[in-house]
Amino acid sequence: MNLFSFFKNATKTGTDTAVSSTELLDGTNEESQDKNEVVTELSIASDWKVSKEQEYVLKFLSNDLPPLKADQLSLSGIQIDVDKGKGDWNVQAFFRSSLDRPIKLGKAELMLLDATNDVVGSQEFDLSELGTLPPFSNRPWVFKFKKENLKSTEVPTDQWSLAFNVQSLVPHSLDLDPAWEEALPKDQKLSLKELVKNLPALKPREVNITGFQSKFTEEGNLAISVFIRNGHTKQIQLEKLPLEVLDAKGEQVVKGSFKLDNLMIKANTSKPWTFIFPREMLTNETPDLSRWTARVPQ
C-alpha cells in the first residue's frame, strides 16, 4: 500500500483521542505535572518521498490539529477510504506524541469508533512500521482495517475516531483467584509468575489451556493444574469447561466436563486452576505423565 496515494484531501472528518503515556508505556516516568499545552509538528520519515502538493495538504492538516497536554499519545482521525474490491477500510490518521523524547511503539490493538463511540472495528497493528516519532510531533499513517475485523458495512462519515485499546499494550500477566492469592506462599506465586512469563505468546483473541502440574491423590483421583490463558483484550467468563488429558504416548487418560460458575479470566492474563477427575472416570489408571497435555476435546 502506498501511504501517499492517500491524504489528498484537506478535509478532516474524524476526531481525536488521547491517552497518557503512562497508560501505554512500560517503565515510563510518572505523569508529567506540566499542564501547558503542546503543539505538535508534522514529521515525515527521512526515507519517505512526498510530493510538494501532498506535503502542503499534510502541513495544512497538521497545523489544524488541536494542542495536546504534556506526555500524551494521540490518534487523530482524518478520513476513511473503502477498498471497493476487498471491502477493507483504509483509515487515514495522524499518530501524535507530546512526549519530550523519541517514541517507537510495537504491536497494539486499535479500535475504530463511530460518532456514538460504538466500536465498528478493531484490529492489531504493528506500530513499529511508523518508525521512531520525534519529540512533540505527529506522523501520518494509513491503518488498513480488514473486512473481517469490521462490525459494520456502513462507513462513519463524521465524528468518528481511532483509539488505542490500552489493555492490548499491557504485558501478559498472572491472574490469581483470591483464594489462590491467599493460600499460596510468596515463593509459589513467584514461580507461577515466572512460568507465565516464559510461556509462548498468545495470538490475538486466542484462548488456550496449558498444563503445568499433575498428581494422583491418595484416593486415586487425578488432579491437574492448568493455566487458562486469555489472549483477548477483554475479560472472558467460562460457565463450563470440557477437558481431556493425554499422556506421554498421546493416549487419553481421562475425559470430563467441569462447571465453573462464570469463572472470570481477565484480559491478557493466565489464570491457574486445578481440576480433579474422580478415579472411576480414568480410562488408564497407570498413565505415563512424564509429559502430558490437557485440552478441550475436539
C-alpha positions as CSV (number, residue, x, y, z in Angstrom):
1,M,0.0,0.0,0.0
2,N,1.3,3.4,-1.0
3,L,0.8,5.7,2.0
4,F,0.8,8.8,-0.2
5,S,-1.8,7.6,-2.5
6,F,-4.0,8.9,0.3
7,F,-4.0,12.2,2.2
8,K,-5.0,14.1,-0.9
9,N,-8.0,15.9,0.7
10,A,-7.5,18.6,3.3
11,T,-11.0,17.9,4.8
12,K,-10.9,16.2,8.2
13,T,-14.0,14.0,9.1
14,G,-12.6,12.2,12.2
15,T,-12.0,13.4,15.7
16,D,-9.1,13.0,18.2
17,T,-8.4,10.6,21.1
18,A,-5.5,10.9,23.5
19,V,-4.1,8.8,26.4
20,S,-1.4,9.5,29.0
21,S,1.9,7.9,28.0
22,T,2.0,6.2,31.5
23,E,-1.0,4.1,30.3
24,L,0.8,2.8,27.3
25,L,4.5,2.6,28.0
26,D,6.0,0.2,30.5
27,G,8.6,1.8,32.8
28,T,7.9,5.4,32.0
29,N,8.3,8.2,34.4
30,E,5.4,9.4,36.5
31,E,2.9,11.5,34.6
32,S,4.3,15.0,34.0
33,Q,3.0,17.8,36.1
34,D,3.4,20.2,33.2
35,K,-0.1,21.5,32.4
36,N,0.9,23.5,29.4
37,E,-0.5,22.7,26.1
38,V,1.9,21.1,23.5
39,V,1.6,21.9,19.8
40,T,3.0,19.0,17.7
41,E,4.7,19.4,14.3
42,L,4.5,17.4,11.2
43,S,7.1,14.6,11.0
44,I,7.9,12.9,7.7
45,A,10.3,9.9,7.9
46,S,13.6,10.6,6.0
47,D,13.1,7.8,3.5
48,W,9.5,8.9,2.5
49,K,9.1,10.6,-0.8
50,V,6.4,13.2,-0.7
51,S,5.3,15.5,-3.5
52,K,5.2,19.2,-2.8
53,E,1.4,19.2,-3.3
54,Q,0.9,16.4,-0.8
55,E,3.3,18.0,1.7
56,Y,1.1,21.1,1.5
57,V,-2.0,19.0,2.4
58,L,-0.3,17.2,5.2
59,K,1.0,20.5,6.7
60,F,-2.5,22.1,6.4
61,L,-4.0,19.1,8.3
62,S,-1.2,19.0,10.8
63,N,-1.4,22.8,11.6
64,D,-5.2,22.4,12.2
65,L,-4.7,19.7,14.9
66,P,-5.7,20.7,18.5
67,P,-2.9,21.0,21.1
68,L,-2.2,18.1,23.4
69,K,-1.4,18.0,27.1
70,A,2.2,17.1,28.0
71,D,3.2,13.4,27.9
72,Q,0.3,12.2,25.8
73,L,0.0,9.9,22.8
74,S,-2.9,10.6,20.4
75,L,-4.6,9.3,17.3
76,S,-6.2,12.0,15.1
77,G,-8.7,10.6,12.5
78,I,-8.6,12.3,9.1
79,Q,-10.6,10.3,6.5
80,I,-11.8,6.7,5.7
81,D,-11.5,5.3,2.2
82,V,-13.1,2.0,1.2
83,D,-11.3,-0.6,-0.9
84,K,-14.3,-1.5,-3.0
85,G,-12.7,-4.7,-4.3
86,K,-11.8,-6.2,-0.9
87,G,-14.2,-4.3,1.4
88,D,-11.3,-3.2,3.6
89,W,-11.3,0.3,5.1
90,N,-8.2,2.5,4.8
91,V,-8.3,4.8,7.9
92,Q,-6.1,7.9,7.5
93,A,-4.9,9.3,10.7
94,F,-2.0,11.1,12.5
95,F,-0.1,9.3,15.2
96,R,0.9,12.1,17.6
97,S,3.2,12.5,20.6
98,S,3.6,15.3,23.1
99,L,6.5,13.5,24.8
100,D,9.8,15.3,25.2
101,R,11.7,12.2,23.9
102,P,11.5,10.0,20.8
103,I,9.0,7.2,20.9
104,K,8.6,3.9,19.0
105,L,5.7,1.5,19.8
106,G,5.3,-2.2,18.9
107,K,2.1,-4.1,18.4
108,A,-1.2,-2.7,19.6
109,E,-4.9,-3.1,19.0
110,L,-6.7,-0.1,17.7
111,M,-10.4,0.5,17.8
112,L,-12.4,2.3,15.2
113,L,-15.4,4.1,16.9
114,D,-18.4,5.8,15.3
115,A,-19.9,9.2,16.4
116,T,-21.7,7.5,19.3
117,N,-18.4,5.8,20.5
118,D,-19.7,2.3,19.4
119,V,-16.9,0.0,18.2
120,V,-17.3,-0.6,14.5
121,G,-13.9,-2.3,14.0
122,S,-10.8,-3.5,16.0
123,Q,-7.5,-4.9,14.8
124,E,-3.9,-5.3,15.9
125,F,-1.3,-3.2,14.1
126,D,2.5,-3.2,14.2
127,L,3.1,0.5,15.1
128,S,6.9,0.0,14.7
129,E,6.2,0.3,11.0
130,L,5.7,4.1,11.6
131,G,9.3,4.3,12.7
132,T,10.6,6.5,15.6
133,L,8.5,9.5,16.2
134,P,10.5,12.6,17.3
135,P,9.5,14.6,20.4
136,F,6.4,16.9,20.0
137,S,5.5,15.6,16.6
138,N,2.8,13.9,14.5
139,R,3.2,11.4,11.7
140,P,0.6,10.5,9.0
141,W,-0.3,6.8,8.5
142,V,-3.0,4.7,6.9
143,F,-4.4,1.9,9.1
144,K,-6.0,-0.8,6.9
145,F,-8.8,-2.5,8.7
146,K,-9.6,-5.8,7.0
147,K,-13.2,-6.6,6.2
148,E,-13.3,-9.5,8.7
149,N,-12.4,-7.1,11.5
150,L,-15.2,-4.7,10.8
151,K,-18.6,-4.9,12.5
152,S,-20.4,-2.7,10.1
153,T,-20.6,-2.2,6.3
154,E,-21.6,1.4,6.8
155,V,-18.6,3.8,6.9
156,P,-18.8,6.5,9.5
157,T,-18.8,9.9,7.7
158,D,-18.4,12.3,10.6
159,Q,-17.2,12.5,14.2
160,W,-15.6,9.0,14.1
161,S,-12.4,8.3,16.0
162,L,-9.5,5.9,16.2
163,A,-8.4,4.9,19.7
164,F,-5.8,2.7,21.4
165,N,-7.1,-0.3,23.2
166,V,-4.8,0.3,26.2
167,Q,-5.2,-3.2,27.5
168,S,-3.6,-4.6,24.4
169,L,-0.3,-2.9,25.4
170,V,-0.2,-4.3,28.9
171,P,2.2,-7.2,29.3
172,H,0.6,-10.6,29.6
173,S,0.4,-11.4,33.4
174,L,-0.6,-13.9,36.0
175,D,-4.3,-13.7,37.2
176,L,-4.6,-15.3,40.6
177,D,-8.0,-16.1,42.0
178,P,-8.5,-14.5,45.5
179,A,-8.5,-18.0,47.1
180,W,-5.1,-18.8,45.4
181,E,-3.8,-15.4,46.3
182,E,-4.5,-16.0,50.0
183,A,-3.4,-19.7,50.1
184,L,-0.1,-19.6,48.2
185,P,3.2,-18.6,49.8
186,K,5.2,-15.9,48.1
187,D,7.7,-18.3,46.5
188,Q,5.0,-20.3,44.8
189,K,3.4,-17.1,43.5
190,L,6.8,-16.0,42.1
191,S,7.2,-19.4,40.4
192,L,3.8,-19.2,38.8
193,K,4.6,-15.7,37.5
194,E,7.9,-17.0,36.0
195,L,6.1,-19.9,34.4
196,V,3.6,-17.5,32.7
197,K,6.4,-15.2,31.7
198,N,8.1,-18.0,29.8
199,L,5.1,-19.4,28.0
200,P,4.7,-18.8,24.2
201,A,3.0,-15.6,23.3
202,L,-0.7,-15.9,22.5
203,K,-2.2,-14.9,19.2
204,P,-4.7,-12.0,19.3
205,R,-8.0,-13.3,20.8
206,E,-6.6,-16.8,21.4
207,V,-7.7,-18.8,24.4
208,N,-5.9,-22.0,25.3
209,I,-5.2,-24.4,28.1
210,T,-1.7,-25.1,29.3
211,G,-1.0,-27.8,31.9
212,F,1.8,-27.3,34.4
213,Q,1.3,-29.9,37.3
214,S,-0.4,-33.3,37.7
215,K,-0.6,-35.8,40.5
216,F,-2.7,-38.6,41.9
217,T,-4.4,-38.1,45.2
218,E,-4.4,-40.7,48.0
219,E,-7.9,-41.8,46.8
220,G,-6.6,-42.4,43.2
221,N,-8.2,-39.3,41.7
222,L,-6.2,-37.4,39.1
223,A,-5.6,-33.7,39.9
224,I,-4.3,-31.5,37.2
225,S,-3.3,-27.8,37.4
226,V,-3.5,-25.7,34.2
227,F,-3.3,-22.1,33.1
228,I,-6.4,-20.9,31.4
229,R,-4.9,-18.3,29.0
230,N,-6.8,-15.3,27.6
231,G,-5.4,-13.5,24.7
232,H,-8.4,-11.2,24.3
233,T,-8.2,-7.6,25.3
234,K,-11.5,-8.1,27.2
235,Q,-12.2,-10.4,30.1
236,I,-14.0,-13.6,29.4
237,Q,-16.2,-15.8,31.6
238,L,-16.4,-19.6,31.5
239,E,-19.5,-21.4,32.6
240,K,-18.3,-24.9,31.7
241,L,-15.1,-26.4,30.5
242,P,-14.8,-29.8,28.9
243,L,-11.3,-31.3,29.3
244,E,-9.4,-34.4,28.3
245,V,-5.9,-35.4,29.4
246,L,-3.5,-37.2,27.2
247,D,-0.3,-39.0,28.5
248,A,3.2,-39.1,27.1
249,K,2.1,-41.5,24.4
250,G,-0.7,-39.3,23.3
251,E,-3.3,-41.7,24.7
252,Q,-6.4,-40.5,26.5
253,V,-6.2,-40.8,30.3
254,V,-9.5,-39.2,31.2
255,K,-12.2,-37.0,29.8
256,G,-14.9,-35.0,31.5
257,S,-16.6,-31.6,31.9
258,F,-16.4,-29.1,34.8
259,K,-19.0,-26.5,35.9
260,L,-17.1,-23.2,36.6
261,D,-19.9,-20.8,37.7
262,N,-18.8,-18.0,35.4
263,L,-15.1,-18.1,36.2
264,M,-13.7,-14.8,35.1
265,I,-10.3,-14.6,33.2
266,K,-9.1,-11.1,33.0
267,A,-8.0,-9.6,29.7
268,N,-4.5,-10.6,28.6
269,T,-3.8,-12.9,31.6
270,S,-3.3,-16.5,32.5
271,K,-5.3,-17.9,35.4
272,P,-4.1,-21.1,37.2
273,W,-6.9,-23.6,38.1
274,T,-7.0,-27.2,39.4
275,F,-9.3,-29.8,38.1
276,I,-9.9,-33.2,39.8
277,F,-11.0,-36.2,37.9
278,P,-12.6,-39.0,40.0
279,R,-10.7,-42.3,39.8
280,E,-13.7,-44.1,38.3
281,M,-13.6,-41.7,35.3
282,L,-10.0,-42.7,34.3
283,T,-9.5,-44.8,31.2
284,N,-6.0,-45.6,32.3
285,E,-5.0,-45.7,36.0
286,T,-1.3,-46.0,35.4
287,P,-0.6,-43.4,32.7
288,D,2.9,-42.1,31.8
289,L,2.6,-38.5,33.0
290,S,6.2,-37.6,32.4
291,R,4.7,-35.5,29.7
292,W,1.0,-34.8,29.4
293,T,-1.4,-32.5,27.7
294,A,-4.7,-31.0,28.8
295,R,-7.0,-29.8,26.1
296,V,-10.6,-29.1,25.1
297,P,-11.8,-32.3,23.3
298,Q,-12.3,-31.9,19.6
